[in-house]
Amino acid sequence: MSPNMFASNVDAHHGENEMAEGDVDIITSAGRRILAHSNVLAAASPALESILVRPRRSYEKTIRILGVPCDSVSVFVRFLYSFKCTKEQMEKHGIHLLALSHVYLVPCLKHRCTKALAEQLTIENVIDMIQLARLCDAPHLYLKCMKFLRSNFRKVEETEGWKFLQHHDPLLELEILQFTDEAELRKKRRRRHTREQNLYFQLSEGMDCLEHICREGCTSVGPYDEEYSCQKKLPCSKFDTCQGLQLLIRHFSTCKRRVKGSCSQCKRMWQLLKLHASICDQPDDCRVPLCREFNQKLEKRGDDELWKSLVRKVVSARAMTFLSLPKRKREEEEPRLNLRDHQIRRFLD
């Protein structure tokens, strides 16, 4: 690479045509010399600036960049002049450019290298990449390598790089295994949380459906205190749980074992009625059976913390369901859901 190339880049950048000849020799591993300008190097790299201002025995200025291929050094110096690097250069010299940008404190090049190398991860090179990321303090690349290892651990485990790591860097091996285990635990917690949230949403819908059946009637079940004619033969489309809840109510009304507590279906119905009573704050006007009686018992005896926690989560699920509705639907539901606002304050305060 000729110094005139570097000079022309600087001239184009600064608009100066009287650029002096290069005054610094950059010496590479193969003894190749690259002529550059000290003011350009100092402006682009604080590390190179500190090297250039050191006292010297002779007037000749030299900077030795060893241990890196000559072509990589040439691309690095070109970047200091133009701040440009092609995709092909990054694919070929990315690893060495990352090391040079770290050593000579060129953050813009380091950022580009970490981003490019993260896209080049493979089963065979990920171990080398994660070691490089640690040495060059590249957290973005390190995290990408960890995630890649977590997704492809069984395949990486069979590579020579992993076997080398086990013998020569047990600390990094431990970090990888811990990250993999923690990621698996987080995935399990997310799955459990999702299942729990789905359950609370189902219970929330069950409460709405129970009020809907006891207030308006639906398909084959209507309010308990008035006659109800089964005019609707098609299944209810308002709630997914409506048909199942109607069957449960019909069973509850005829089961002879519900009082003794030996019927699992009746136990479920008792729990739904109790849950409704725990949420409802207008038991005197409520159309759901036994709401007032359950409320009176709850006021006298109180609830345990586990039941209170369940009630709070169901109320939260109802609020989230309401907020997720379209605006027009929320306005239609608002008269009934004003009650929920009071319930939310009651159980979340």
Backbone torsions as a table, in degrees:
resi	resn	phi	psi	omega
1	MET	NA	127.0	-175.6
2	SER	-85.2	150.3	176.3
3	PRO	-64.3	-26.5	178.5
4	ASN	-62.5	-32.0	177.1
5	MET	-62.0	-46.5	179.1
6	PHE	-64.6	-42.1	-178.8
7	ALA	-61.9	-41.2	-179.5
8	SER	-64.9	-35.8	177.9
9	ASN	-63.6	-43.8	-179.8
10	VAL	-67.6	-40.5	177.9
11	ASP	-58.7	-44.6	-179.4
12	ALA	-64.6	-35.5	-177.1
13	HIS	-73.1	-42.5	-175.1
14	HIS	-98.9	-10.8	-178.4
15	GLY	72.6	29.6	-179.3
16	GLU	-116.7	128.4	-178.2
17	ASN	-99.8	-2.4	-177.6
18	GLU	-108.4	45.2	-179.2
19	MET	-69.8	131.9	-178.2
20	ALA	-71.2	161.9	175.2
21	GLU	-62.1	153.5	177.7
22	GLY	-57.7	140.7	-177.2
23	ASP	-120.5	9.1	179.8
24	VAL	-131.4	134.7	173.4
25	ASP	-101.8	122.2	173.1
26	ILE	-98.2	118.6	-175.9
27	ILE	-102.1	126.8	-178.7
28	THR	-99.1	-179.1	-174.9
29	SER	-62.7	-36.4	-178.3
30	ALA	-83.8	9.5	-179.8
31	GLY	83.2	4.3	-179.8
32	ARG	-72.4	140.2	-179.9
33	ARG	-108.8	132.5	176.6
34	ILE	-117.5	117.6	-178.7
35	LEU	-81.7	129.4	-178.4
36	ALA	-140.5	179.1	-177.5
37	HIS	-111.4	127.7	-174.9
38	SER	-63.1	-35.9	-178.8
39	ASN	-67.5	-34.7	178.1
40	VAL	-69.1	-45.9	-179.7
41	LEU	-63.3	-42.6	-178.9
42	ALA	-65.6	-36.3	179.8
43	ALA	-70.7	-30.5	-175.7
44	ALA	-89.4	-24.8	-173.8
45	SER	-140.7	116.8	176.1
46	PRO	-61.3	-33.7	-179.9
47	ALA	-66.5	-44.2	177.3
48	LEU	-65.8	-34.4	177.9
49	GLU	-62.4	-42.4	179.6
50	SER	-65.8	-32.8	177.2
51	ILE	-68.4	-41.1	-175.2
52	LEU	-70.4	-28.4	-177.0
53	VAL	-88.7	-1.2	178.2
54	ARG	-67.5	146.8	175.2
55	PRO	-64.2	140.3	-178.1
56	ARG	-126.3	153.0	179.4
57	ARG	-74.5	-31.3	-179.1
58	SER	-121.6	168.3	179.7
59	TYR	-78.4	-13.3	-178.7
60	GLU	-74.5	129.0	178.4
61	LYS	-100.1	123.2	178.1
62	THR	-134.7	145.5	174.5
63	ILE	-128.6	123.6	180.0
64	ARG	-96.6	121.7	173.5
65	ILE	-118.0	95.8	-172.6
66	LEU	-108.8	165.1	177.0
67	GLY	80.3	7.2	-179.5
68	VAL	-132.0	141.0	179.1
69	PRO	-55.3	146.5	-177.5
70	CYS	-58.3	-41.2	-178.4
71	ASP	-64.1	-35.6	178.2
72	SER	-66.3	-39.7	177.1
73	VAL	-63.6	-41.3	179.4
74	SER	-61.2	-44.2	178.5
75	VAL	-63.9	-38.0	179.7
76	PHE	-63.6	-46.5	-179.9
77	VAL	-65.8	-39.6	177.3
78	ARG	-59.0	-39.7	-179.9
79	PHE	-64.4	-37.5	179.5
80	LEU	-62.0	-26.3	178.4
81	TYR	-86.0	-44.3	-170.1
82	SER	-108.8	-16.0	-174.0
83	PHE	55.0	36.6	177.5
84	LYS	-130.4	146.6	178.3
85	CYS	-152.5	126.7	-176.7
86	THR	-76.6	163.7	178.9
87	LYS	-63.6	-40.1	179.2
88	GLU	-63.5	-41.0	177.6
89	GLN	-64.5	-39.3	-180.0
90	MET	-67.0	-39.1	178.7
91	GLU	-66.1	-35.4	-176.5
92	LYS	-84.7	-38.1	-172.5
93	HIS	-118.4	11.4	-172.9
94	GLY	-55.7	-42.8	-178.1
95	ILE	-63.2	-46.5	-178.9
96	HIS	-70.9	-34.3	177.9
97	LEU	-66.6	-35.5	176.6
98	LEU	-63.8	-44.1	178.9
99	ALA	-62.7	-43.6	180.0
100	LEU	-66.5	-41.2	-179.5
101	SER	-66.4	-30.9	177.6
102	HIS	-73.1	-45.5	-177.4
103	VAL	-67.3	-41.1	-174.5
104	TYR	-101.0	12.6	169.9
105	LEU	57.0	62.9	175.1
106	VAL	-119.0	85.0	-170.4
107	PRO	-63.0	-34.7	-178.8
108	CYS	-65.7	-38.4	176.8
109	LEU	-69.9	-38.6	179.3
110	LYS	-61.7	-41.6	179.1
111	HIS	-62.3	-43.8	179.3
112	ARG	-65.2	-38.9	-179.4
113	CYS	-65.7	-46.1	-178.9
114	THR	-62.6	-39.6	179.3
115	LYS	-66.7	-41.9	-179.5
116	ALA	-69.8	-42.6	-178.6
117	LEU	-67.7	-30.7	178.0
118	ALA	-65.0	-25.9	178.4
119	GLU	-86.1	-7.5	-177.6
120	GLN	-105.8	13.0	-176.4
121	LEU	-68.0	136.7	175.7
122	THR	-135.5	171.3	178.2
123	ILE	-58.5	-38.6	-174.2
124	GLU	-79.5	-31.0	-173.0
125	ASN	-104.9	-2.2	-173.1
126	VAL	-64.8	-33.8	179.4
127	ILE	-67.0	-42.7	177.1
128	ASP	-63.4	-39.1	-178.5
129	MET	-66.2	-41.4	-177.6
130	ILE	-70.6	-33.0	174.8
131	GLN	-66.6	-41.4	177.5
132	LEU	-63.5	-40.5	-179.5
133	ALA	-62.4	-37.7	177.1
134	ARG	-67.8	-44.1	-177.6
135	LEU	-66.6	-34.8	-175.8
136	CYS	-98.2	9.2	177.8
137	ASP	51.9	59.0	-179.7
138	ALA	-117.7	84.3	-174.5
139	PRO	-63.0	-33.7	179.8
140	HIS	-63.4	-47.0	179.0
141	LEU	-66.8	-38.1	179.0
142	TYR	-60.7	-45.6	-179.4
143	LEU	-66.5	-40.3	177.3
144	LYS	-61.7	-40.0	178.0
145	CYS	-64.6	-42.4	179.5
146	MET	-61.3	-44.1	180.0
147	LYS	-66.4	-37.7	177.4
148	PHE	-64.9	-42.4	178.2
149	LEU	-63.2	-40.3	179.8
150	ARG	-62.3	-38.7	-177.9
151	SER	-78.7	-24.2	-174.6
152	ASN	-126.5	31.4	-170.6
153	PHE	-61.9	-41.6	-177.2
154	ARG	-61.4	-37.1	179.7
155	LYS	-76.5	-41.1	179.9
156	VAL	-64.5	-33.1	-178.3
157	GLU	-60.1	-23.3	-177.7
158	GLU	-92.0	-3.3	-176.2
159	THR	-83.8	161.0	177.1
160	GLU	-67.3	-32.3	178.9
161	GLY	-61.5	-40.1	178.5
162	TRP	-67.4	-41.1	178.8
163	LYS	-63.3	-39.7	176.7
164	PHE	-63.5	-41.3	-179.9
165	LEU	-62.0	-40.9	-179.1
166	GLN	-61.1	-35.4	-177.0
167	HIS	-86.1	-28.6	-170.9
168	HIS	-115.1	-15.3	-179.4
169	ASP	-144.7	67.8	-178.3
170	PRO	-63.2	-25.8	179.1
171	LEU	-66.1	-43.6	177.4
172	LEU	-66.4	-38.1	176.1
173	GLU	-58.8	-42.9	178.8
174	LEU	-64.0	-40.8	178.5
175	GLU	-61.2	-41.9	-180.0
176	ILE	-65.1	-45.0	-179.6
177	LEU	-64.6	-39.9	178.0
178	GLN	-65.1	-42.8	179.0
179	PHE	-61.7	-42.2	-180.0
180	THR	-63.7	-45.0	179.3
181	ASP	-64.0	-43.8	179.9
182	GLU	-64.8	-37.4	178.1
183	ALA	-65.0	-38.9	178.4
184	GLU	-66.9	-39.6	177.6
185	LEU	-64.5	-40.7	178.0
186	ARG	-62.9	-39.1	178.7
187	LYS	-64.1	-42.1	178.9
188	LYS	-65.1	-40.2	178.5
189	ARG	-64.3	-39.5	178.4
190	ARG	-64.3	-41.5	179.0
191	ARG	-63.3	-44.3	179.1
192	ARG	-63.6	-41.6	178.8
193	HIS	-62.8	-40.6	179.0
194	THR	-63.7	-43.3	178.2
195	ARG	-61.8	-42.8	179.5
196	GLU	-63.8	-43.9	179.4
197	GLN	-62.4	-40.4	177.2
198	ASN	-60.9	-40.2	178.0
199	LEU	-62.8	-44.0	179.9
200	TYR	-65.3	-37.7	177.2
201	PHE	-66.5	-38.1	177.2
202	GLN	-64.7	-41.7	177.1
203	LEU	-65.4	-38.9	177.2
204	SER	-61.5	-45.0	177.0
205	GLU	-64.8	-35.8	177.3
206	GLY	-62.1	-38.6	177.5
207	MET	-65.0	-43.6	177.6
208	ASP	-62.7	-41.8	-178.7
209	CYS	-66.2	-39.1	179.0
210	LEU	-63.1	-43.8	176.7
211	GLU	-63.5	-40.1	179.4
212	HIS	-61.7	-44.0	-179.1
213	ILE	-68.6	-44.6	-175.3
214	CYS	-75.0	-23.3	-179.4
215	ARG	-93.0	-45.8	-172.7
216	GLU	-106.6	-28.2	-172.8
217	GLY	83.2	151.1	-177.5
218	CYS	-158.5	131.7	176.2
219	THR	54.1	-92.6	-173.9
220	SER	-115.2	0.2	-177.8
221	VAL	-129.2	135.8	179.7
222	GLY	-133.1	-175.2	178.6
223	PRO	-55.2	141.1	-173.8
224	TYR	-73.2	-20.4	-173.3
225	ASP	-103.0	16.4	176.8
226	GLU	-153.0	160.2	179.4
227	GLU	-72.8	143.8	-176.2
228	TYR	-136.7	125.4	178.6
229	SER	-98.7	134.5	-177.1
230	CYS	-80.9	83.3	-180.0
231	GLN	-86.7	-27.7	-178.3
232	LYS	-91.8	116.6	179.4
233	LYS	-97.6	-23.9	179.5
234	LEU	-78.2	149.3	177.0
235	PRO	-60.1	150.0	-179.6
236	CYS	-67.4	132.8	178.9
237	SER	-100.7	-0.9	-176.4
238	LYS	-77.5	-37.6	-179.3
239	PHE	-132.6	138.2	178.0
240	ASP	-67.7	-27.5	-175.3
241	THR	-93.1	1.7	-171.5
242	CYS	-63.9	-47.3	-177.3
243	GLN	-61.9	-44.7	179.0
244	GLY	-65.1	-37.9	179.7
245	LEU	-68.9	-36.2	176.0
246	GLN	-62.1	-43.1	177.1
247	LEU	-61.9	-39.2	179.5
248	LEU	-65.7	-41.2	179.1
249	ILE	-65.0	-42.7	179.5
250	ARG	-63.6	-39.1	176.6
251	HIS	-65.7	-43.6	-178.5
252	PHE	-61.0	-36.9	-176.8
253	SER	-72.4	-20.3	-176.6
254	THR	-114.7	-10.1	-175.2
255	CYS	-71.2	132.7	-179.5
256	LYS	-87.7	-8.8	-177.4
257	ARG	-101.5	2.8	-174.3
258	ARG	-66.2	-34.3	-178.7
259	VAL	-71.2	-38.7	-179.2
260	LYS	-72.5	-19.9	178.2
261	GLY	81.1	20.7	-178.6
262	SER	-97.3	0.3	-179.1
263	CYS	-104.7	122.5	-177.4
264	SER	-67.2	-35.4	178.3
265	GLN	-66.4	-41.0	178.5
266	CYS	-67.5	-34.7	175.9
267	LYS	-60.1	-40.6	179.3
268	ARG	-64.1	-39.4	179.5
269	MET	-68.1	-40.1	176.4
270	TRP	-58.8	-41.5	-179.4
271	GLN	-66.4	-38.5	177.6
272	LEU	-65.1	-41.1	178.5
273	LEU	-65.1	-40.8	178.0
274	LYS	-66.1	-40.5	179.3
275	LEU	-63.6	-41.9	176.8
276	HIS	-60.8	-44.7	-179.4
277	ALA	-63.0	-33.7	178.9
278	SER	-68.0	-27.1	-178.6
279	ILE	-92.0	-36.3	-174.2
280	CYS	-70.9	133.0	177.8
281	ASP	-113.6	11.9	175.2
282	GLN	-130.5	61.7	-174.6
283	PRO	-65.2	-26.7	-178.3
284	ASP	-68.1	-31.2	-179.0
285	ASP	-104.7	2.8	-174.9
286	CYS	-76.2	141.0	-179.5
287	ARG	-93.2	-5.3	179.5
288	VAL	-75.9	130.0	-178.2
289	PRO	-58.1	143.0	173.5
290	LEU	66.3	10.8	-178.3
291	CYS	-63.4	-46.4	-178.7
292	ARG	-64.3	-42.8	-178.5
293	GLU	-62.3	-44.1	178.9
294	PHE	-64.7	-39.2	179.6
295	ASN	-62.7	-41.5	179.4
296	GLN	-63.9	-41.5	178.3
297	LYS	-65.3	-40.1	-179.6
298	LEU	-66.3	-35.5	178.2
299	GLU	-68.1	-34.4	-178.5
300	LYS	-78.3	-48.9	-172.9
301	ARG	-93.2	-28.9	-175.2
302	GLY	79.3	174.4	-179.8
303	ASP	-117.2	155.6	172.8
304	ASP	-78.2	166.0	-174.8
305	GLU	-64.4	-33.6	-179.3
306	LEU	-64.6	-42.6	179.3
307	TRP	-68.3	-40.4	177.7
308	LYS	-61.2	-38.2	178.3
309	SER	-64.4	-41.3	177.8
310	LEU	-61.9	-44.5	-179.3
311	VAL	-61.4	-44.4	-180.0
312	ARG	-60.6	-41.8	-178.0
313	LYS	-69.8	-36.2	177.4
314	VAL	-68.0	-41.6	177.5
315	VAL	-62.2	-42.1	177.8
316	SER	-61.9	-40.7	178.7
317	ALA	-63.7	-38.1	177.8
318	ARG	-64.6	-42.0	178.8
319	ALA	-64.0	-42.2	179.1
320	MET	-64.5	-38.5	177.6
321	THR	-62.4	-42.6	179.9
322	PHE	-63.4	-44.3	-177.4
323	LEU	-69.1	-23.7	-179.9
324	SER	-82.7	-8.5	179.7
325	LEU	-72.1	152.3	172.1
326	PRO	-60.8	158.2	-174.8
327	LYS	-58.1	-44.2	-178.9
328	ARG	-63.6	-41.1	179.2
329	LYS	-65.7	-37.7	178.3
330	ARG	-63.4	-39.0	178.6
331	GLU	-65.8	-34.9	177.1
332	GLU	-68.5	-35.9	-176.7
333	GLU	-87.0	-9.1	-171.5
334	GLU	-58.1	-42.8	179.2
335	PRO	-56.4	-39.3	179.4
336	ARG	-79.3	-30.4	-175.2
337	LEU	-88.0	-7.3	170.9
338	ASN	-59.6	-32.4	175.2
339	LEU	-61.8	-35.5	-179.1
340	ARG	-65.9	-37.4	179.6
341	ASP	-57.5	-41.1	178.1
342	HIS	-66.7	-38.6	179.8
343	GLN	-64.8	-39.7	-179.1
344	ILE	-63.2	-45.5	179.1
345	ARG	-63.9	-36.1	-177.5
346	ARG	-64.8	-41.1	-173.6
347	PHE	-101.1	-14.0	-179.0
348	LEU	-104.1	-9.7	178.1
349	ASP	-66.8	NA	NA
